[in-house]
């Protein structure tokens, strides 16, 4: 299940991080990924699998040549 979710999240990131996308939207996605990485609410603990999932999504997104403009 996680590999399918990873593909969907990477595609979503590539759509959000287009040059014309609102800064607030990008900020919200960053906050979402940080929350996902930390496990959610303050009283929840993130698992290593979830941390690795977020890491691999961001890494795959960053390594995709189609997303180069997202960093400009």
N, CA, C and O atoms as a DFTB+ gen file, in Angstrom:
288 C
 N C O
     1  1       0.820      -1.199       0.000
     2  2       0.000       0.000       0.000
     3  2       0.862       1.259       0.000
     4  3       0.564       2.202      -0.734
     5  1       1.922       1.296       0.805
     6  2       2.760       2.487       0.866
     7  2       3.389       2.851      -0.472
     8  3       3.447       4.040      -0.789
     9  1       3.868       1.895      -1.285
    10  2       4.418       2.295      -2.585
    11  2       3.400       3.020      -3.470
    12  3       3.757       3.970      -4.167
    13  1       2.158       2.590      -3.450
    14  2       1.126       3.277      -4.227
    15  2       0.877       4.679      -3.684
    16  3       0.719       5.633      -4.445
    17  1       0.846       4.790      -2.381
    18  2       0.661       6.105      -1.755
    19  2       1.828       7.028      -2.087
    20  3       1.644       8.224      -2.312
    21  1       3.025       6.461      -2.114
    22  2       4.211       7.252      -2.420
    23  2       4.118       7.837      -3.824
    24  3       4.431       9.010      -4.025
    25  1       3.689       7.031      -4.801
    26  2       3.543       7.516      -6.168
    27  2       2.524       8.653      -6.240
    28  3       2.743       9.651      -6.926
    29  1       1.427       8.493      -5.537
    30  2       0.382       9.520      -5.538
    31  2       0.887      10.801      -4.894
    32  3       0.637      11.892      -5.406
    33  1       1.594      10.680      -3.776
    34  2       2.096      11.863      -3.084
    35  2       3.147      12.580      -3.918
    36  3       3.169      13.811      -3.947
    37  1       4.016      11.842      -4.593
    38  2       5.024      12.465      -5.457
    39  2       4.345      13.224      -6.591
    40  3       4.735      14.350      -6.900
    41  1       3.342      12.627      -7.211
    42  2       2.612      13.308      -8.289
    43  2       1.922      14.566      -7.753
    44  3       1.918      15.605      -8.413
    45  1       1.341      14.467      -6.558
    46  2       0.688      15.623      -5.940
    47  2       1.697      16.740      -5.700
    48  3       1.414      17.903      -5.985
    49  1       2.861      16.397      -5.182
    50  2       3.897      17.403      -4.952
    51  2       4.318      18.070      -6.256
    52  3       4.526      19.283      -6.298
    53  1       4.443      17.283      -7.315
    54  2       4.848      17.869      -8.592
    55  2       3.803      18.831      -9.126
    56  3       4.146      19.799      -9.805
    57  1       2.537      18.584      -8.832
    58  2       1.478      19.505      -9.254
    59  2       1.443      20.762      -8.387
    60  3       1.186      21.858      -8.886
    61  1       1.698      20.605      -7.104
    62  2       1.641      21.741      -6.181
    63  2       2.836      22.669      -6.356
    64  3       2.694      23.891      -6.298
    65  1       4.003      22.091      -6.568
    66  2       5.206      22.907      -6.641
    67  2       5.499      23.374      -8.052
    68  3       6.618      23.228      -8.545
    69  1       4.503      23.931      -8.691
    70  2       4.660      24.597      -9.968
    71  2       4.924      26.075      -9.691
    72  3       4.494      26.591      -8.660
    73  1       5.619      26.760     -10.588
    74  2       5.956      28.170     -10.340
    75  2       4.760      29.072     -10.044
    76  3       4.904      30.056      -9.319
    77  1       3.592      28.764     -10.584
    78  2       2.440      29.636     -10.395
    79  2       1.582      29.268      -9.180
    80  3       0.541      29.886      -8.956
    81  1       1.999      28.283      -8.403
    82  2       1.221      27.859      -7.243
    83  2       1.422      28.828      -6.089
    84  3       2.532      29.304      -5.851
    85  1       0.366      29.111      -5.391
    86  2       0.385      30.051      -4.284
    87  2       1.366      29.624      -3.194
    88  3       1.489      28.437      -2.891
    89  1       2.054      30.585      -2.614
    90  2       3.027      30.328      -1.552
    91  2       2.364      29.686      -0.340
    92  3       2.965      28.826       0.303
    93  1       1.150      30.082      -0.021
    94  2       0.442      29.509       1.125
    95  2       0.191      28.017       0.920
    96  3       0.287      27.234       1.865
    97  1      -0.123      27.630      -0.290
    98  2      -0.339      26.212      -0.599
    99  2       0.952      25.430      -0.360
   100  3       0.926      24.365       0.257
   101  1       2.068      25.947      -0.841
   102  2       3.355      25.285      -0.646
   103  2       3.698      25.196       0.836
   104  3       4.231      24.188       1.300
   105  1       3.393      26.238       1.559
   106  2       3.635      26.251       3.003
   107  2       2.789      25.191       3.708
   108  3       3.266      24.512       4.617
   109  1       1.545      25.057       3.287
   110  2       0.657      24.055       3.875
   111  2       1.159      22.640       3.610
   112  3       1.075      21.779       4.486
   113  1       1.682      22.392       2.408
   114  2       2.214      21.072       2.088
   115  2       3.447      20.787       2.932
   116  3       3.618      19.673       3.429
   117  1       4.300      21.781       3.096
   118  2       5.492      21.612       3.935
   119  2       5.084      21.263       5.366
   120  3       5.656      20.359       5.975
   121  1       4.111      21.969       5.892
   122  2       3.623      21.694       7.244
   123  2       3.016      20.289       7.330
   124  3       3.217      19.583       8.319
   125  1       2.275      19.889       6.292
   126  2       1.689      18.547       6.260
   127  2       2.773      17.471       6.314
   128  3       2.665      16.517       7.084
   129  1       3.824      17.628       5.492
   130  2       4.900      16.640       5.486
   131  2       5.641      16.601       6.816
   132  3       6.024      15.528       7.282
   133  1       5.844      17.759       7.428
   134  2       6.489      17.803       8.742
   135  2       5.626      17.100       9.786
   136  3       6.143      16.371      10.633
   137  1       4.324      17.317       9.726
   138  2       3.410      16.664      10.667
   139  2       3.380      15.161      10.425
   140  3       3.397      14.376      11.373
   141  1       3.334      14.764       9.166
   142  2       3.342      13.347       8.823
   143  2       4.635      12.692       9.311
   144  3       4.610      11.583       9.846
   145  1       5.747      13.369       9.127
   146  2       7.045      12.839       9.546
   147  2       7.128      12.688      11.060
   148  3       7.737      11.742      11.558
   149  1       6.521      13.610      11.787
   150  2       6.592      13.564      13.246
   151  2       5.529      12.652      13.860
   152  3       5.576      12.381      15.060
   153  1       4.582      12.181      13.070
   154  2       3.599      11.231      13.567
   155  2       2.216      11.791      13.782
   156  3       1.323      11.065      14.218
   157  1       2.013      13.038      13.495
   158  2       0.677      13.621      13.640
   159  2       0.565      14.531      14.835
   160  3       1.369      15.446      15.013
   161  1      -0.431      14.280      15.650
   162  2      -0.662      15.111      16.830
   163  2       0.484      14.993      17.816
   164  3       1.307      14.082      17.724
   165  1       0.532      15.916      18.755
   166  2       1.606      15.959      19.741
   167  2       1.706      14.682      20.566
   168  3       2.801      14.306      20.984
   169  1       0.589      14.012      20.806
   170  2       0.603      12.828      21.656
   171  2       0.872      11.537      20.871
   172  3       0.854      10.452      21.450
   173  1       1.117      11.643      19.579
   174  2       1.403      10.465      18.768
   175  2       2.892      10.416      18.444
   176  3       3.557      11.449      18.375
   177  1       3.398       9.225      18.250
   178  2       4.801       9.027      17.931
   179  2       4.907       8.472      16.515
   180  3       4.177       7.555      16.137
   181  1       5.811       9.032      15.750
   182  2       6.014       8.562      14.390
   183  2       6.782       7.237      14.395
   184  3       7.651       7.009      15.238
   185  1       6.451       6.392      13.462
   186  2       7.189       5.147      13.310
   187  2       8.336       5.365      12.336
   188  3       8.328       6.318      11.556
   189  1       9.304       4.493      12.383
   190  2      10.417       4.579      11.440
   191  2       9.922       4.406      10.009
   192  3      10.434       5.050       9.094
   193  1       8.934       3.544       9.812
   194  2       8.389       3.328       8.471
   195  2       7.768       4.609       7.918
   196  3       7.932       4.920       6.738
   197  1       7.065       5.342       8.756
   198  2       6.454       6.591       8.317
   199  2       7.516       7.642       8.019
   200  3       7.408       8.370       7.032
   201  1       8.532       7.727       8.856
   202  2       9.629       8.672       8.606
   203  2      10.337       8.338       7.298
   204  3      10.657       9.231       6.514
   205  1      10.578       7.050       7.066
   206  2      11.229       6.633       5.823
   207  2      10.339       6.917       4.620
   208  3      10.830       7.302       3.559
   209  1       9.038       6.729       4.780
   210  2       8.097       7.016       3.709
   211  2       8.198       8.482       3.291
   212  3       8.325       8.784       2.104
   213  1       8.142       9.384       4.256
   214  2       8.223      10.818       3.960
   215  2       9.567      11.146       3.322
   216  3       9.632      11.898       2.350
   217  1      10.634      10.583       3.869
   218  2      11.975      10.826       3.334
   219  2      12.055      10.388       1.872
   220  3      12.556      11.132       1.029
   221  1      11.565       9.185       1.569
   222  2      11.643       8.671       0.208
   223  2      10.765       9.460      -0.760
   224  3      11.129       9.628      -1.924
   225  1       9.630       9.938      -0.302
   226  2       8.780      10.768      -1.155
   227  2       9.501      12.059      -1.528
   228  3       9.542      12.442      -2.697
   229  1      10.064      12.719      -0.532
   230  2      10.764      13.984      -0.795
   231  2      11.990      13.746      -1.667
   232  3      12.254      14.521      -2.587
   233  1      12.729      12.701      -1.393
   234  2      13.921      12.388      -2.181
   235  2      13.549      12.081      -3.631
   236  3      14.193      12.584      -4.552
   237  1      12.525      11.267      -3.840
   238  2      12.095      10.931      -5.197
   239  2      11.605      12.172      -5.934
   240  3      11.883      12.344      -7.121
   241  1      10.887      13.025      -5.239
   242  2      10.405      14.267      -5.844
   243  2      11.587      15.155      -6.240
   244  3      11.602      15.721      -7.333
   245  1      12.565      15.273      -5.360
   246  2      13.727      16.127      -5.618
   247  2      14.587      15.584      -6.751
   248  3      15.200      16.360      -7.484
   249  1      14.641      14.273      -6.905
   250  2      15.474      13.667      -7.941
   251  2      14.803      13.607      -9.304
   252  3      15.452      13.273     -10.295
   253  1      13.536      13.921      -9.371
   254  2      12.805      13.874     -10.633
   255  2      13.111      15.133     -11.440
   256  3      12.823      16.245     -10.997
   257  1      13.687      14.959     -12.606
   258  2      14.082      16.091     -13.455
   259  2      12.912      17.016     -13.793
   260  3      13.107      18.215     -13.993
   261  1      11.719      16.471     -13.856
   262  2      10.549      17.282     -14.204
   263  2      10.241      18.320     -13.130
   264  3       9.522      19.284     -13.392
   265  1      10.775      18.136     -11.926
   266  2      10.464      19.036     -10.813
   267  2      11.554      20.066     -10.565
   268  3      11.539      20.729      -9.528
   269  1      12.497      20.218     -11.483
   270  2      13.597      21.158     -11.280
   271  2      13.115      22.577     -11.038
   272  3      13.692      23.294     -10.221
   273  1      12.075      22.992     -11.730
   274  2      11.573      24.363     -11.566
   275  2      11.007      24.618     -10.186
   276  3      10.883      25.774      -9.780
   277  1      10.663      23.583      -9.460
   278  2      10.092      23.759      -8.119
   279  2      11.110      24.391      -7.179
   280  3      10.739      24.999      -6.175
   281  1      12.372      24.252      -7.496
   282  2      13.418      24.780      -6.616
   283  2      13.939      26.128      -7.058
   284  3      14.783      26.715      -6.381
   285  1      13.453      26.632      -8.183
   286  2      13.934      27.926      -8.703
   287  2      13.158      29.080      -8.138
   288  3      13.435      30.232      -8.472
